[in-house]
Amino acid sequence: MAASGVSPGTRACWTTWPFPCNGNVPSTCWNHATLACPEYNGQATPLLKNTIDWVSRLAHIDARFGNPFLNKPVLLCSASTGWSSGALVIQNLRALFGYLGAAVMGPSIGIARAPDQWTADGFQFDGATDCQIDAALSALLQWTAHAQQVSEPELLSV
């Protein structure tokens, strides 16, 4: 644990509550999410899980908020120090966001042996990992572009 009580590798960025966004409620302020989380004993970090839990309760706290995850494309990413590439946390987050109604992207990004990928010039991945990253980001951008062109009822039928 870091001195602040936050697990190493966990990053969270916050704005002023309740997320001012041009006068809109949070669920209308974003059109997709890329979520990166280290594998923490096969699970998401406690900070991330708690954040997801509280955000998913917004509609129960304040009637102005709907389900902020409903039909929102989510790309899951993880890294591990071992061979798993964060596969366990991606599987668990896939189930969680699916339960919350998000459109979890089929492709994901998993980085195995992350410390070995670091060089003096930053991260350097092999060709297969580069292809995995390109495919996942391309799928996310295509879904987001599609989602912006159709209505919510049409999205539900996709």
C-alpha positions in Angstrom: 0.0 0.0 0.0 1.1 3.5 -0.7 1.3 6.0 2.1 -2.0 7.5 1.1 -3.8 4.1 1.5 -4.2 3.7 -2.3 -2.8 0.6 -3.9 0.3 1.3 -6.1 -0.7 1.6 -9.7 -4.2 2.8 -9.0 -5.0 6.2 -10.5 -8.2 8.2 -10.1 -9.0 11.7 -11.4 -11.8 13.6 -9.9 -13.6 16.8 -10.7 -15.9 18.7 -8.4 -18.8 16.6 -7.2 -21.4 16.1 -8.7 -19.3 16.1 -11.9 -20.2 19.4 -13.6 -20.3 18.9 -17.3 -21.9 21.7 -19.2 -25.0 21.4 -17.0 -25.5 17.7 -17.9 -25.7 14.7 -15.6 -22.6 12.4 -15.6 -24.0 9.7 -17.8 -24.3 12.2 -20.7 -20.8 13.7 -20.2 -18.9 10.8 -21.7 -19.3 8.6 -24.7 -16.9 5.7 -23.8 -14.4 4.7 -21.2 -11.0 3.1 -21.2 -10.4 1.5 -17.9 -6.9 0.4 -16.9 -6.4 -1.5 -13.7 -3.5 -3.6 -12.3 -4.4 -7.1 -11.2 -4.7 -7.0 -7.4 -4.7 -10.6 -6.2 -6.8 -11.5 -9.3 -9.2 -8.7 -8.7 -9.7 -5.0 -9.3 -8.0 -2.7 -6.8 -10.3 -1.8 -3.8 -10.3 1.9 -4.8 -11.6 1.1 -8.3 -14.2 -1.4 -7.2 -15.5 1.0 -4.5 -15.7 3.8 -7.0 -17.6 1.7 -9.5 -20.0 0.7 -6.7 -20.7 4.2 -5.6 -21.1 5.6 -9.1 -23.5 2.8 -10.0 -25.7 4.0 -7.0 -26.1 7.6 -8.3 -29.6 7.0 -9.6 -30.6 5.7 -6.1 -29.2 8.8 -4.4 -30.4 11.5 -6.8 -33.3 11.0 -9.2 -31.6 13.3 -11.8 -29.1 10.6 -12.5 -29.7 7.6 -14.6 -27.5 4.6 -14.9 -24.2 6.2 -16.0 -22.9 2.9 -17.5 -26.0 1.9 -19.6 -24.9 1.3 -23.2 -21.6 3.1 -22.7 -18.7 1.3 -24.5 -16.0 0.2 -22.0 -12.5 -1.0 -23.0 -10.8 -3.0 -20.3 -7.1 -3.0 -19.9 -4.7 -4.5 -17.3 -1.1 -5.4 -16.7 0.6 -7.9 -14.4 4.1 -8.6 -13.3 3.6 -12.3 -14.3 2.3 -14.2 -17.2 -1.4 -13.6 -16.7 -1.5 -10.1 -18.3 -4.3 -9.2 -15.9 -6.7 -11.8 -17.4 -8.4 -12.4 -14.1 -9.2 -8.8 -13.4 -10.4 -8.2 -16.9 -12.7 -11.2 -16.6 -14.1 -9.9 -13.3 -14.5 -6.4 -14.6 -16.2 -7.7 -17.7 -18.8 -9.4 -15.6 -19.3 -6.3 -13.3 -19.7 -3.8 -16.2 -21.9 -6.2 -18.1 -24.2 -6.4 -15.0 -24.3 -2.6 -14.9 -25.4 -2.5 -18.5 -22.3 -1.2 -20.1 -21.3 -2.3 -23.6 -18.1 -4.1 -22.7 -15.8 -4.4 -25.7 -14.9 -7.9 -26.8 -11.2 -7.1 -27.3 -9.3 -6.0 -24.2 -5.7 -5.0 -23.6 -3.6 -7.2 -21.3 0.1 -6.6 -20.7 2.1 -9.6 -19.3 5.4 -9.1 -17.4 4.8 -5.3 -17.5 8.1 -4.5 -15.8 10.0 -6.2 -18.6 8.3 -4.0 -21.2 9.7 -0.8 -19.7 12.8 0.7 -21.4 14.6 4.0 -21.1 12.3 5.2 -23.9 9.1 4.1 -22.2 7.1 1.0 -22.9 8.2 -1.1 -25.8 5.8 -4.0 -26.8 6.3 -6.9 -29.1 4.4 -7.0 -32.4 1.6 -9.2 -31.0 0.9 -6.8 -28.1 1.0 -3.8 -30.5 -1.6 -5.6 -32.7 -3.8 -6.4 -29.6 -3.7 -2.7 -28.5 -4.5 -1.5 -32.0 -7.4 -3.9 -32.4 -8.9 -3.0 -29.0 -8.7 0.7 -29.6 -10.1 0.4 -33.1 -13.1 -1.6 -31.8 -13.7 1.0 -29.1 -13.6 3.9 -31.6 -15.8 2.1 -34.1 -18.4 1.4 -31.4 -18.3 4.9 -30.1 -18.8 6.3 -33.6 -21.7 3.9 -34.2 -23.2 4.8 -30.8 -23.2 8.5 -31.6 -25.1 7.9 -34.9 -28.0 5.8 -33.6 -30.7 6.3 -31.0 -30.8 4.5 -27.6 -33.5 2.0 -28.7 -31.3 1.1 -31.7 -28.3 0.6 -29.4 -30.2 -1.8 -27.2 -30.8 -4.0 -30.3 -27.1 -4.1 -31.3 
